[in-house]
Amino acid sequence: ILLINDEYKAGKRILLEGANAALLDIDFGTYPMVTASSTCHGGISTGVGLASPFVNTRIGVVKAYTTRVGHGPFPTEQNNEYGDHLGEVGHEFGTTTGRKRRCGWLDIPLVQYSNLL
């Protein structure tokens, strides 16, 4: 915490990367199918210790399709050859578990909700 804040005060540029999607966020995700941390913008404060007012720019990255590992709501899921194709071409397997990710069409309302966070 001290290092990050000292670097910020010294005028250094700081780049932070999140690892999970917004709907896995402990506070705003699709509970109980969430992770145990804050995956959204608030995670910068709780995970790194840099206060939100110090964050000047946020960039969201979105794939052209939607994925999910494990259980949970997935309205655009393609449990067919299209979903299989997306998973194969996108190499969609869980990083930790190696489980096959569920794949589906891009969910625009989900992207809009995530942008609010």
N, CA, C and O atoms as a GROMACS GRO file, in nm:
protein
  468
    1ILE      N    1   0.083  -0.119   0.000
    1ILE     CA    2   0.000   0.000   0.000
    1ILE      C    3   0.087   0.125   0.000
    1ILE      O    4   0.062   0.219  -0.075
    2LEU      N    5   0.188   0.125   0.084
    2LEU     CA    6   0.274   0.243   0.092
    2LEU      C    7   0.350   0.264  -0.039
    2LEU      O    8   0.363   0.378  -0.085
    3LEU      N    9   0.400   0.158  -0.098
    3LEU     CA   10   0.475   0.169  -0.223
    3LEU      C   11   0.388   0.229  -0.334
    3LEU      O   12   0.429   0.323  -0.401
    4ILE      N   13   0.269   0.173  -0.352
    4ILE     CA   14   0.180   0.223  -0.458
    4ILE      C   15   0.147   0.370  -0.436
    4ILE      O   16   0.152   0.450  -0.529
    5ASN      N   17   0.112   0.407  -0.314
    5ASN     CA   18   0.077   0.546  -0.285
    5ASN      C   19   0.196   0.639  -0.298
    5ASN      O   20   0.181   0.752  -0.344
    6ASP      N   21   0.315   0.594  -0.258
    6ASP     CA   22   0.436   0.675  -0.275
    6ASP      C   23   0.465   0.698  -0.423
    6ASP      O   24   0.502   0.809  -0.463
    7GLU      N   25   0.449   0.593  -0.503
    7GLU     CA   26   0.473   0.606  -0.647
    7GLU      C   27   0.371   0.702  -0.710
    7GLU      O   28   0.406   0.782  -0.797
    8TYR      N   29   0.247   0.693  -0.666
    8TYR     CA   30   0.144   0.784  -0.717
    8TYR      C   31   0.179   0.929  -0.683
    8TYR      O   32   0.172   1.017  -0.769
    9LYS      N   33   0.217   0.953  -0.557
    9LYS     CA   34   0.251   1.088  -0.513
    9LYS      C   35   0.374   1.141  -0.587
    9LYS      O   36   0.388   1.262  -0.604
   10ALA      N   37   0.462   1.051  -0.630
   10ALA     CA   38   0.582   1.090  -0.704
   10ALA      C   39   0.552   1.116  -0.852
   10ALA      O   40   0.642   1.147  -0.930
   11GLY      N   41   0.425   1.102  -0.890
   11GLY     CA   42   0.386   1.129  -1.028
   11GLY      C   43   0.404   1.012  -1.124
   11GLY      O   44   0.394   1.029  -1.245
   12LYS      N   45   0.431   0.895  -1.070
   12LYS     CA   46   0.449   0.777  -1.155
   12LYS      C   47   0.314   0.731  -1.210
   12LYS      O   48   0.211   0.747  -1.146
   13ARG      N   49   0.317   0.675  -1.330
   13ARG     CA   50   0.198   0.616  -1.390
   13ARG      C   51   0.187   0.472  -1.342
   13ARG      O   52   0.287   0.400  -1.340
   14ILE      N   53   0.069   0.431  -1.304
   14ILE     CA   54   0.047   0.297  -1.249
   14ILE      C   55  -0.056   0.226  -1.334
   14ILE      O   56  -0.164   0.280  -1.359
   15LEU      N   57  -0.024   0.107  -1.378
   15LEU     CA   58  -0.115   0.026  -1.457
   15LEU      C   59  -0.157  -0.096  -1.374
   15LEU      O   60  -0.072  -0.171  -1.326
   16LEU      N   61  -0.287  -0.114  -1.358
   16LEU     CA   62  -0.339  -0.228  -1.283
   16LEU      C   63  -0.429  -0.310  -1.374
   16LEU      O   64  -0.497  -0.254  -1.461
   17GLU      N   65  -0.429  -0.440  -1.356
   17GLU     CA   66  -0.511  -0.528  -1.439
   17GLU      C   67  -0.598  -0.615  -1.350
   17GLU      O   68  -0.551  -0.674  -1.252
   18GLY      N   69  -0.724  -0.624  -1.384
   18GLY     CA   70  -0.816  -0.713  -1.314
   18GLY      C   71  -0.815  -0.849  -1.380
   18GLY      O   72  -0.782  -0.862  -1.498
   19ALA      N   73  -0.852  -0.952  -1.305
   19ALA     CA   74  -0.842  -1.088  -1.359
   19ALA      C   75  -0.976  -1.154  -1.384
   19ALA      O   76  -0.981  -1.256  -1.453
   20ASN      N   77  -1.083  -1.103  -1.331
   20ASN     CA   78  -1.213  -1.168  -1.346
   20ASN      C   79  -1.318  -1.071  -1.396
   20ASN      O   80  -1.301  -0.949  -1.390
   21ALA      N   81  -1.424  -1.126  -1.446
   21ALA     CA   82  -1.532  -1.045  -1.502
   21ALA      C   83  -1.619  -0.984  -1.393
   21ALA      O   84  -1.618  -1.029  -1.278
   22ALA      N   85  -1.695  -0.881  -1.431
   22ALA     CA   86  -1.776  -0.806  -1.336
   22ALA      C   87  -1.881  -0.892  -1.266
   22ALA      O   88  -1.910  -0.871  -1.148
   23LEU      N   89  -1.939  -0.988  -1.336
   23LEU     CA   90  -2.044  -1.068  -1.273
   23LEU      C   91  -1.989  -1.175  -1.179
   23LEU      O   92  -2.066  -1.252  -1.122
   24LEU      N   93  -1.856  -1.179  -1.162
   24LEU     CA   94  -1.797  -1.263  -1.059
   24LEU      C   95  -1.762  -1.182  -0.935
   24LEU      O   96  -1.714  -1.238  -0.836
   25ASP      N   97  -1.786  -1.051  -0.938
   25ASP     CA   98  -1.757  -0.962  -0.826
   25ASP      C   99  -1.837  -1.002  -0.703
   25ASP      O  100  -1.956  -1.032  -0.713
   26ILE      N  101  -1.773  -1.003  -0.587
   26ILE     CA  102  -1.838  -1.046  -0.462
   26ILE      C  103  -1.957  -0.957  -0.425
   26ILE      O  104  -2.052  -1.005  -0.364
   27ASP      N  105  -1.952  -0.830  -0.462
   27ASP     CA  106  -2.060  -0.738  -0.427
   27ASP      C  107  -2.166  -0.722  -0.535
   27ASP      O  108  -2.284  -0.709  -0.504
   28PHE      N  109  -2.126  -0.724  -0.661
   28PHE     CA  110  -2.218  -0.693  -0.770
   28PHE      C  111  -2.243  -0.809  -0.866
   28PHE      O  112  -2.319  -0.795  -0.962
   29GLY      N  113  -2.182  -0.922  -0.841
   29GLY     CA  114  -2.195  -1.036  -0.930
   29GLY      C  115  -2.321  -1.117  -0.907
   29GLY      O  116  -2.408  -1.078  -0.828
   30THR      N  117  -2.330  -1.228  -0.976
   30THR     CA  118  -2.447  -1.316  -0.970
   30THR      C  119  -2.430  -1.415  -0.854
   30THR      O  120  -2.405  -1.534  -0.876
   31TYR      N  121  -2.445  -1.363  -0.732
   31TYR     CA  122  -2.430  -1.443  -0.610
   31TYR      C  123  -2.529  -1.560  -0.612
   31TYR      O  124  -2.644  -1.539  -0.649
   32PRO      N  125  -2.489  -1.679  -0.574
   32PRO     CA  126  -2.365  -1.718  -0.507
   32PRO      C  127  -2.253  -1.761  -0.601
   32PRO      O  128  -2.150  -1.808  -0.554
   33MET      N  129  -2.270  -1.746  -0.732
   33MET     CA  130  -2.166  -1.788  -0.826
   33MET      C  131  -2.068  -1.673  -0.850
   33MET      O  132  -2.061  -1.618  -0.960
   34VAL      N  133  -1.992  -1.638  -0.746
   34VAL     CA  134  -1.897  -1.526  -0.752
   34VAL      C  135  -1.763  -1.571  -0.695
   34VAL      O  136  -1.751  -1.679  -0.637
   35THR      N  137  -1.664  -1.487  -0.713
   35THR     CA  138  -1.534  -1.510  -0.652
   35THR      C  139  -1.531  -1.438  -0.517
   35THR      O  140  -1.626  -1.367  -0.483
   36ALA      N  141  -1.426  -1.454  -0.442
   36ALA     CA  142  -1.420  -1.398  -0.307
   36ALA      C  143  -1.354  -1.260  -0.304
   36ALA      O  144  -1.305  -1.218  -0.199
   37SER      N  145  -1.353  -1.190  -0.416
   37SER     CA  146  -1.288  -1.060  -0.418
   37SER      C  147  -1.367  -0.961  -0.502
   37SER      O  148  -1.464  -0.996  -0.569
   38SER      N  149  -1.322  -0.837  -0.497
   38SER     CA  150  -1.383  -0.731  -0.577
   38SER      C  151  -1.312  -0.726  -0.712
   38SER      O  152  -1.195  -0.691  -0.720
   39THR      N  153  -1.384  -0.762  -0.818
   39THR     CA  154  -1.322  -0.768  -0.951
   39THR      C  155  -1.343  -0.640  -1.031
   39THR      O  156  -1.288  -0.625  -1.140
   40CYS      N  157  -1.421  -0.549  -0.978
   40CYS     CA  158  -1.451  -0.425  -1.049
   40CYS      C  159  -1.361  -0.310  -1.001
   40CYS      O  160  -1.264  -0.332  -0.929
   41HIS      N  161  -1.396  -0.190  -1.041
   41HIS     CA  162  -1.316  -0.072  -1.010
   41HIS      C  163  -1.288  -0.058  -0.860
   41HIS      O  164  -1.179  -0.016  -0.821
   42GLY      N  165  -1.386  -0.094  -0.776
   42GLY     CA  166  -1.366  -0.085  -0.631
   42GLY      C  167  -1.254  -0.173  -0.580
   42GLY      O  168  -1.198  -0.147  -0.474
   43GLY      N  169  -1.220  -0.276  -0.654
   43GLY     CA  170  -1.110  -0.364  -0.616
   43GLY      C  171  -0.975  -0.296  -0.614
   43GLY      O  172  -0.881  -0.344  -0.551
   44ILE      N  173  -0.964  -0.182  -0.683
   44ILE     CA  174  -0.839  -0.106  -0.680
   44ILE      C  175  -0.814  -0.056  -0.538
   44ILE      O  176  -0.702  -0.060  -0.488
   45SER      N  177  -0.920  -0.008  -0.473
   45SER     CA  178  -0.905   0.041  -0.336
   45SER      C  179  -0.886  -0.074  -0.238
   45SER      O  180  -0.797  -0.070  -0.154
   46THR      N  181  -0.972  -0.177  -0.249
   46THR     CA  182  -0.965  -0.286  -0.152
   46THR      C  183  -0.849  -0.380  -0.176
   46THR      O  184  -0.798  -0.440  -0.080
   47GLY      N  185  -0.806  -0.396  -0.300
   47GLY     CA  186  -0.700  -0.491  -0.329
   47GLY      C  187  -0.561  -0.433  -0.334
   47GLY      O  188  -0.464  -0.502  -0.304
   48VAL      N  189  -0.549  -0.306  -0.371
   48VAL     CA  190  -0.419  -0.243  -0.388
   48VAL      C  191  -0.396  -0.132  -0.286
   48VAL      O  192  -0.282  -0.105  -0.248
   49GLY      N  193  -0.504  -0.069  -0.241
   49GLY     CA  194  -0.491   0.038  -0.143
   49GLY      C  195  -0.476   0.175  -0.205
   49GLY      O  196  -0.429   0.268  -0.139
   50LEU      N  197  -0.514   0.191  -0.331
   50LEU     CA  198  -0.510   0.320  -0.397
   50LEU      C  199  -0.652   0.375  -0.401
   50LEU      O  200  -0.742   0.312  -0.458
   51ALA      N  201  -0.673   0.490  -0.341
   51ALA     CA  202  -0.808   0.546  -0.331
   51ALA      C  203  -0.866   0.578  -0.468
   51ALA      O  204  -0.794   0.622  -0.559
   52SER      N  205  -0.996   0.556  -0.483
   52SER     CA  206  -1.064   0.576  -0.611
   52SER      C  207  -1.042   0.714  -0.674
   52SER      O  208  -1.026   0.721  -0.796
   53PRO      N  209  -1.041   0.823  -0.596
   53PRO     CA  210  -1.020   0.954  -0.661
   53PRO      C  211  -0.885   0.966  -0.733
   53PRO      O  212  -0.868   1.055  -0.817
   54PHE      N  213  -0.791   0.878  -0.702
   54PHE     CA  214  -0.660   0.885  -0.767
   54PHE      C  215  -0.657   0.814  -0.902
   54PHE      O  216  -0.559   0.824  -0.976
   55VAL      N  217  -0.763   0.742  -0.935
   55VAL     CA  218  -0.769   0.669  -1.062
   55VAL      C  219  -0.823   0.762  -1.169
   55VAL      O  220  -0.938   0.805  -1.163
   56ASN      N  221  -0.738   0.794  -1.266
   56ASN     CA  222  -0.775   0.889  -1.370
   56ASN      C  223  -0.844   0.826  -1.490
   56ASN      O  224  -0.929   0.888  -1.553
   57THR      N  225  -0.808   0.703  -1.521
   57THR     CA  226  -0.858   0.639  -1.642
   57THR      C  227  -0.889   0.493  -1.614
   57THR      O  228  -0.813   0.423  -1.546
   58ARG      N  229  -1.000   0.448  -1.668
   58ARG     CA  230  -1.035   0.305  -1.663
   58ARG      C  231  -1.063   0.260  -1.805
   58ARG      O  232  -1.126   0.331  -1.883
   59ILE      N  233  -1.015   0.142  -1.838
   59ILE     CA  234  -1.038   0.085  -1.970
   59ILE      C  235  -1.097  -0.054  -1.950
   59ILE      O  236  -1.039  -0.138  -1.882
   60GLY      N  237  -1.213  -0.076  -2.010
   60GLY     CA  238  -1.276  -0.208  -2.004
   60GLY      C  239  -1.249  -0.284  -2.132
   60GLY      O  240  -1.256  -0.228  -2.241
   61VAL      N  241  -1.218  -0.411  -2.120
   61VAL     CA  242  -1.191  -0.496  -2.234
   61VAL      C  243  -1.301  -0.601  -2.241
   61VAL      O  244  -1.332  -0.666  -2.141
   62VAL      N  245  -1.359  -0.618  -2.358
   62VAL     CA  246  -1.470  -0.710  -2.377
   62VAL      C  247  -1.439  -0.802  -2.495
   62VAL      O  248  -1.398  -0.756  -2.601
   63LYS      N  249  -1.460  -0.931  -2.474
   63LYS     CA  250  -1.446  -1.026  -2.586
   63LYS      C  251  -1.568  -1.013  -2.677
   63LYS      O  252  -1.669  -0.954  -2.639
   64ALA      N  253  -1.557  -1.068  -2.797
   64ALA     CA  254  -1.667  -1.064  -2.894
   64ALA      C  255  -1.774  -1.168  -2.862
   64ALA      O  256  -1.875  -1.176  -2.933
   65TYR      N  257  -1.755  -1.245  -2.759
   65TYR     CA  258  -1.851  -1.345  -2.714
   65TYR      C  259  -1.841  -1.354  -2.562
   65TYR      O  260  -1.752  -1.294  -2.502
   66THR      N  261  -1.931  -1.427  -2.499
   66THR     CA  262  -1.937  -1.436  -2.353
   66THR      C  263  -1.897  -1.575  -2.309
   66THR      O  264  -1.928  -1.674  -2.376
   67THR      N  265  -1.828  -1.584  -2.194
   67THR     CA  266  -1.791  -1.714  -2.138
   67THR      C  267  -1.820  -1.718  -1.989
   67THR      O  268  -1.836  -1.616  -1.924
   68ARG      N  269  -1.829  -1.840  -1.939
   68ARG     CA  270  -1.847  -1.860  -1.796
   68ARG      C  271  -1.797  -1.999  -1.760
   68ARG      O  272  -1.821  -2.095  -1.833
   69VAL      N  273  -1.728  -2.010  -1.646
   69VAL     CA  274  -1.687  -2.139  -1.594
   69VAL      C  275  -1.782  -2.176  -1.482
   69VAL      O  276  -1.814  -2.093  -1.397
   70GLY      N  277  -1.826  -2.299  -1.480
   70GLY     CA  278  -1.911  -2.346  -1.371
   70GLY      C  279  -2.056  -2.304  -1.387
   70GLY      O  280  -2.102  -2.274  -1.497
   71HIS      N  281  -2.125  -2.301  -1.273
   71HIS     CA  282  -2.268  -2.273  -1.272
   71HIS      C  283  -2.296  -2.124  -1.278
   71HIS      O  284  -2.206  -2.041  -1.266
   72GLY      N  285  -2.422  -2.091  -1.296
   72GLY     CA  286  -2.464  -1.951  -1.294
   72GLY      C  287  -2.545  -1.918  -1.417
   72GLY      O  288  -2.539  -1.989  -1.518
   73PRO      N  289  -2.620  -1.809  -1.409
   73PRO     CA  290  -2.706  -1.770  -1.521
   73PRO      C  291  -2.623  -1.735  -1.644
   73PRO      O  292  -2.516  -1.676  -1.635
   74PHE      N  293  -2.675  -1.772  -1.759
   74PHE     CA  294  -2.604  -1.749  -1.884
   74PHE      C  295  -2.707  -1.748  -1.998
   74PHE      O  296  -2.720  -1.846  -2.070
   75PRO      N  297  -2.779  -1.636  -2.014
   75PRO     CA  298  -2.890  -1.631  -2.109
   75PRO      C  299  -2.850  -1.650  -2.255
   75PRO      O  300  -2.933  -1.692  -2.336
   76THR      N  301  -2.726  -1.619  -2.292
   76THR     CA  302  -2.686  -1.631  -2.433
   76THR      C  303  -2.603  -1.757  -2.459
   76THR      O  304  -2.544  -1.771  -2.566
   77GLU      N  305  -2.599  -1.848  -2.363
   77GLU     CA  306  -2.517  -1.968  -2.378
   77GLU      C  307  -2.557  -2.048  -2.502
   77GLU      O  308  -2.675  -2.064  -2.532
   78GLN      N  309  -2.458  -2.095  -2.571
   78GLN     CA  310  -2.479  -2.178  -2.689
   78GLN      C  311  -2.431  -2.320  -2.657
   78GLN      O  312  -2.315  -2.354  -2.679
   79ASN      N  313  -2.520  -2.398  -2.605
   79ASN     CA  314  -2.487  -2.536  -2.568
   79ASN      C  315  -2.506  -2.625  -2.691
   79ASN      O  316  -2.590  -2.715  -2.694
   80ASN      N  317  -2.425  -2.595  -2.794
   80ASN     CA  318  -2.438  -2.662  -2.923
   80ASN      C  319  -2.305  -2.649  -2.998
   80ASN      O  320  -2.202  -2.616  -2.938
   81GLU      N  321  -2.307  -2.675  -3.127
   81GLU     CA  322  -2.183  -2.671  -3.206
   81GLU      C  323  -2.124  -2.530  -3.213
   81GLU      O  324  -2.003  -2.515  -3.226
   82TYR      N  325  -2.208  -2.425  -3.205
   82TYR     CA  326  -2.157  -2.288  -3.206
   82TYR      C  327  -2.076  -2.259  -3.079
   82TYR      O  328  -1.967  -2.202  -3.085
   83GLY      N  329  -2.130  -2.298  -2.965
   83GLY     CA  330  -2.058  -2.281  -2.839
   83GLY      C  331  -1.930  -2.361  -2.836
   83GLY      O  332  -1.827  -2.314  -2.787
   84ASP      N  333  -1.935  -2.483  -2.889
   84ASP     CA  334  -1.814  -2.567  -2.896
   84ASP      C  335  -1.708  -2.500  -2.984
   84ASP      O  336  -1.590  -2.500  -2.949
   85HIS      N  337  -1.751  -2.444  -3.096
   85HIS     CA  338  -1.658  -2.377  -3.187
   85HIS      C  339  -1.592  -2.256  -3.120
   85HIS      O  340  -1.471  -2.238  -3.129
   86LEU      N  341  -1.673  -2.173  -3.052
   86LEU     CA  342  -1.618  -2.058  -2.981
   86LEU      C  343  -1.513  -2.103  -2.879
   86LEU      O  344  -1.407  -2.042  -2.867
   87GLY      N  345  -1.544  -2.210  -2.805
   87GLY     CA  346  -1.451  -2.260  -2.704
   87GLY      C  347  -1.321  -2.313  -2.762
   87GLY      O  348  -1.214  -2.292  -2.706
   88GLU      N  349  -1.332  -2.381  -2.876
   88GLU     CA  350  -1.212  -2.437  -2.938
   88GLU      C  351  -1.124  -2.327  -2.998
   88GLU      O  352  -1.004  -2.322  -2.974
   89VAL      N  353  -1.185  -2.239  -3.076
   89VAL     CA  354  -1.109  -2.132  -3.141
   89VAL      C  355  -1.051  -2.035  -3.038
   89VAL      O  356  -0.938  -1.988  -3.053
   90GLY      N  357  -1.128  -2.006  -2.931
   90GLY     CA  358  -1.083  -1.912  -2.828
   90GLY      C  359  -1.001  -1.975  -2.718
   90GLY      O  360  -0.959  -1.906  -2.625
   91HIS      N  361  -0.977  -2.106  -2.726
   91HIS     CA  362  -0.901  -2.177  -2.622
   91HIS      C  363  -0.959  -2.148  -2.484
   91HIS      O  364  -0.888  -2.108  -2.392
   92GLU      N  365  -1.088  -2.167  -2.472
   92GLU     CA  366  -1.162  -2.129  -2.352
   92GLU      C  367  -1.166  -2.242  -2.249
   92GLU      O  368  -1.258  -2.325  -2.247
   93PHE      N  369  -1.063  -2.242  -2.165
   93PHE     CA  370  -1.053  -2.337  -2.055
   93PHE      C  371  -1.013  -2.259  -1.931
   93PHE      O  372  -0.933  -2.165  -1.939
   94GLY      N  373  -1.067  -2.298  -1.816
   94GLY     CA  374  -1.036  -2.228  -1.691
   94GLY      C  375  -0.887  -2.229  -1.662
   94GLY      O  376  -0.822  -2.333  -1.673
   95THR      N  377  -0.833  -2.115  -1.625
   95THR     CA  378  -0.690  -2.101  -1.600
   95THR      C  379  -0.644  -2.188  -1.485
   95THR      O  380  -0.541  -2.255  -1.494
   96THR      N  381  -0.719  -2.189  -1.377
   96THR     CA  382  -0.680  -2.265  -1.259
   96THR      C  383  -0.721  -2.411  -1.268
   96THR      O  384  -0.641  -2.500  -1.240
   97THR      N  385  -0.845  -2.435  -1.307
   97THR     CA  386  -0.899  -2.571  -1.305
   97THR      C  387  -0.882  -2.646  -1.435
   97THR      O  388  -0.882  -2.770  -1.436
   98GLY      N  389  -0.867  -2.574  -1.546
   98GLY     CA  390  -0.861  -2.638  -1.676
   98GLY      C  391  -0.998  -2.680  -1.728
   98GLY      O  392  -1.008  -2.742  -1.834
   99ARG      N  393  -1.104  -2.645  -1.653
   99ARG     CA  394  -1.239  -2.680  -1.697
   99ARG      C  395  -1.278  -2.605  -1.823
   99ARG      O  396  -1.237  -2.491  -1.844
  100LYS      N  397  -1.355  -2.671  -1.906
  100LYS     CA  398  -1.407  -2.610  -2.028
  100LYS      C  399  -1.501  -2.497  -1.990
  100LYS      O  400  -1.590  -2.515  -1.907
  101ARG      N  401  -1.482  -2.381  -2.051
  101ARG     CA  402  -1.572  -2.268  -2.028
  101ARG      C  403  -1.698  -2.283  -2.112
  101ARG      O  404  -1.694  -2.334  -2.224
  102ARG      N  405  -1.808  -2.239  -2.056
  102ARG     CA  406  -1.934  -2.232  -2.130
  102ARG      C  407  -1.925  -2.108  -2.219
  102ARG      O  408  -1.882  -2.002  -2.174
  103CYS      N  409  -1.966  -2.119  -2.344
  103CYS     CA  410  -1.952  -2.010  -2.440
  103CYS      C  411  -2.087  -1.973  -2.500
  103CYS      O  412  -2.175  -2.058  -2.517
  104GLY      N  413  -2.102  -1.845  -2.531
  104GLY     CA  414  -2.225  -1.797  -2.593
  104GLY      C  415  -2.205  -1.662  -2.659
  104GLY      O  416  -2.096  -1.606  -2.659
  105TRP      N  417  -2.314  -1.613  -2.716
  105TRP     CA  418  -2.310  -1.485  -2.787
  105TRP      C  419  -2.280  -1.370  -2.691
  105TRP      O  420  -2.303  -1.381  -2.570
  106LEU      N  421  -2.230  -1.262  -2.745
  106LEU     CA  422  -2.205  -1.142  -2.666
  106LEU      C  423  -2.337  -1.094  -2.605
  106LEU      O  424  -2.438  -1.081  -2.674
  107ASP      N  425  -2.334  -1.069  -2.476
  107ASP     CA  426  -2.452  -1.028  -2.401
  107ASP      C  427  -2.443  -0.877  -2.377
  107ASP      O  428  -2.380  -0.833  -2.280
  108ILE      N  429  -2.506  -0.798  -2.464
  108ILE     CA  430  -2.495  -0.651  -2.456
  108ILE      C  431  -2.549  -0.595  -2.324
  108ILE      O  432  -2.484  -0.508  -2.267
  109PRO      N  433  -2.665  -0.641  -2.272
  109PRO     CA  434  -2.709  -0.589  -2.141
  109PRO      C  435  -2.606  -0.617  -2.030
  109PRO      O  436  -2.590  -0.535  -1.940
  110LEU      N  437  -2.538  -0.730  -2.036
  110LEU     CA  438  -2.433  -0.761  -1.938
  110LEU      C  439  -2.318  -0.662  -1.951
  110LEU      O  440  -2.264  -0.616  -1.851
  111VAL      N  441  -2.279  -0.630  -2.074
  111VAL     CA  442  -2.173  -0.533  -2.097
  111VAL      C  443  -2.213  -0.396  -2.045
  111VAL      O  444  -2.132  -0.327  -1.983
  112GLN      N  445  -2.336  -0.356  -2.068
  112GLN     CA  446  -2.386  -0.227  -2.019
  112GLN      C  447  -2.386  -0.223  -1.866
  112GLN      O  448  -2.347  -0.122  -1.807
  113TYR      N  449  -2.429  -0.331  -1.802
  113TYR     CA  450  -2.429  -0.339  -1.656
  113TYR      C  451  -2.286  -0.330  -1.604
  113TYR      O  452  -2.258  -0.257  -1.508
  114SER      N  453  -2.197  -0.405  -1.666
  114SER     CA  454  -2.056  -0.404  -1.624
  114SER      C  455  -1.995  -0.265  -1.635
  114SER      O  456  -1.913  -0.226  -1.552
  115ASN      N  457  -2.033  -0.191  -1.737
  115ASN     CA  458  -1.982  -0.057  -1.757
  115ASN      C  459  -2.023   0.037  -1.642
  115ASN      O  460  -1.949   0.130  -1.608
  116LEU      N  461  -2.139   0.012  -1.584
  116LEU     CA  462  -2.184   0.094  -1.470
  116LEU      C  463  -2.093   0.074  -1.348
  116LEU      O  464  -2.075   0.164  -1.267
  117LEU      N  465  -2.038  -0.046  -1.338
  117LEU     CA  466  -1.955  -0.077  -1.221
  117LEU      C  467  -1.818  -0.017  -1.235
  117LEU      O  468  -1.734  -0.033  -1.146
   0.00000   0.00000   0.00000
